[in-house]
Amino acid sequence: MADKDNAVVNTIQQAPNLRSNLADMLTAQIESGDLKPGQRLPTEQAIMTATGVSRTIVREALAALRAKGLITTRQGLGAFVSNDPTPRSFSIIPNDLQSIDEVLRVLELRMGIEYEAAGLAALRRTQEDIDRMQDRLDADKALEEGGYGAQEDYAFHRSILVATQNSYYGRLFDTFGNIMVPRQWARLDKMASAERKRHAARMRREHHAIFAAIRDRDEPAARRAIRSHLSKSAARFEELRDATA
């Protein structure tokens, strides 16, 4: 390989949690200018040799970069940084969430977004918003009935963003979809019946606290309730991470 290719691979090799972060590392190098427009990336084999990951992992990382418009491929020549590598859109796809650490990063992002959204919703919500939120308070029922509850949970949280009367909040949240807590990391299928019921009851209490604060136009309480809810979710995932480390 050329020296510049060696430099790229050496940087990748030093990255922790390489399996989940290879795409992030390459993206960061492109966005920082370390990998310049038009520059050729190391070959798949070179990355595999340097990092020890499988060809599948390398191809998934490169596919994620292509989907974001950061790289292009040329038949027989390899992958190159796009001439205009600025990402055109933001999205979170299942391949982004290959570890509990990645799930925690998404929850951290959501906390910043939803904390402000809950406050705005309390100030701006309409009766239609309250009716919609009331209809969405059924994630706990899905859990108790043996379901996963992701779609119901997503629908409730999205109704909060809709209540801000700022359509950009809803559009941003749509980038998460119901993968915001991926099935493979939730571990709900491993819960005993009693534990599942306790989990559903906790979700019910936390969702109703958020709902009541927004309904009552209590902005500080709405912010506290959503932060508490997401913080407890993050704490649970931290426990799972530490237990499986």
N, C-alpha and C positions, 0 to 999 in steps of 0.2 A: 504493500500500500504506500501511497504518497505520505509525506510527513504530516500534511494537514489532516489526512484520514486517521493517522495514528493519534493525533492530538484529540480528535473527536472521540475515538474509541477509548482512549485512556481516561477521559473525563467521565464517560459512561460507566466505565469499570469501577470507578470510585463511588458510584451512587448507591445509597442503601436501598433495600427493598426493591431491587432491580426489576423483579417480575412485574410489579404493579406500576413502577415508575419510569420504565424505559421511554414510553411515549412522552411523559412529562419532561424528562431530561432533554430529549431531542427538541421538544417544543421550546423549552427555556433557552436552549442554545440558538435556535432560530430567532426567537423574539429578542434576544440580547445582541444579536449580530455576530455571535461567535461562528455560527454557520451563516454564510452570506448568500444573498439571492444568486441563484445559478450554480452554487457550489454542489459538487457531487457528494452524496453520503457514502460512508463505507458500505461495502457489499454485505448482504445478509450473512454470508459465511464469516466475514471479518468481525461483525458484531457478535455472532455466536461464539467465535473462538475467544474473543476478548472478554465476554461477559459470562459465558457458560449457560446462557439460556437456550431454549429450544428454538428451532426455526419457526415454529408456530407462534411463539411469543414475539419474535422479531417481526414476523409478518403482520401480526395483530397491531403492533405499535406503528408500523409504517402505514397500515390501512387507516388507523385513526388519524394520522397526520395528513394523509391524502383527503380524507373526509372533511378535514378542516381547511383544506386548500393550502396547506403549508408546504407540501412537496408534490412533485409530479414525477412520473416514471417514463422512461424512454426505452423502447424495446431494444434489448441487447446492450444497453448502456448503464442501466441502473436507475437509482432514485436521485433526484436533484431538488434543492430548495427552490421553491417557486420564485419567479421574478417579483411577484407582489405577495410576500408571505404573510401579510397582516390577516389574522383570522377574520372572516366575514360574519361569523355568527358564533354564539356561545351555545354549547349544549353539554349535557351530561348523558353519556351513554353507558350501557351495562359494562362495557370493557373498562370504563374509568373506575369502577368500584370493585376492584379485585381483592381488597383487603379491608379489615375493619378500620384501619387508619384512614383510608379513603372515605369510608362512610362518615367518620368523625369530622373530616374536613368539610363534607357536604353539610352536616348538621351545624357546624360552625358558621358556614355561609348562610344557611337558612336562618340561624338565630339573628344575625344582623338584619336580614331582610324582614323577617316576620315580626321582630320587636317593633320596628318602626311602623310596619303595616297594621299591627294590632292597635297601636295608638291612634293612627289615622282613622281606622275603621270605627273606633269608639266615638270619634268626633263627627264622622261623616255618614255613618250607616243610615240606611232607610229601613222602613218596615219590610220592604221586599227583601232586603239583605238579611234581616233577622229571620224572616220566614225561610229563606234559603238555608241559612246556617242551621236552623232548627231541623230541617229535613235531612241535613248531612250528619247529624249526631247519631250515627248508627254503626260506627266502626267497631264499637264494643260488642254489639250484637253479633256481628260477623265472627269476631274472635271466639265468643262463647259457643257459637254454633260449629266451631271447628275450622272456620275459614282463616284466611291470612289477614284480611282487613286493610290491605294496602290501598285499594281503590277508594274505600270509604274514608280512610284517613286522609288521603290526598284530596278528596272532594271537600272535606270539612276545612282543611287548611286553605285550599284555594278560595273557598267562599269568604274567608277573612280578607284575602287580598282583593277580591272583587269589591268588598265593602269599603275599600279606601276611595273608591270613585276615581282611581288613577289606573287606567287600563295597562300601563306599563308594568305594574306589579304582577298582574295576572299573566301577562305575556312572558315575563321573566320566569315565573313559577312553572309555566308550561314546559320549560327546558328540563325540569326535574321529572315530570310525569310521576307515575307510581313506582319508579325505581329508586325514589329518594331513600327508602330503606329496603335494600334488596332482599329478596326471599332467602337467599343462601346464607345471609348473615343474621337474620332475625331470630333463628333458632326456635320459632314458635312450635314447629312440629315436634320438638323434643320436650316440650313442656307437658307435665302431667295435667290431668283435668283440673285439679284444684289450683295449680299454679297458673294455668291459662285463665281461670276465672278471676284470680287476684289481679292478673295483668289487665284483663278487660275492665275490672272495676276501677283500677288506677287510671286507665285511659279515660274512662267515663267521667271521673271526678275532675281530671285536668282539663278535658275538653269543655265540660260544663262551666268550669271556672272562667275559662276564656270567653265562652259564649255569654255568660251572665254579665261580665264586665263590659263587653261591647254593647250588649243590649241595654245596660244601664248608663251607657255613655260615660263610663268611668275610665278615662284614659290611663292614669297611672296603674290602676288595677289590671287593665288589659295587658299592658306591657309586662307587668310582673308575672302574670299568669302564663303568658306565652314563653317568657324566658325560663320560668320554672319548669314548664312542660318539656321544652327542648333540652334543658340542662339535665333533667332526669333521664331522658332518652340517651343522651351522650354518656352519662355515667353508667348506664346499663351496658352500652357497647364497650366502654372501657373495661368493665368487669369481664365481659366475654373475651375481649382481646387478651387480658392478663391471664385468664383461665386457660386459654388455648395456646399461649406463647410457648 
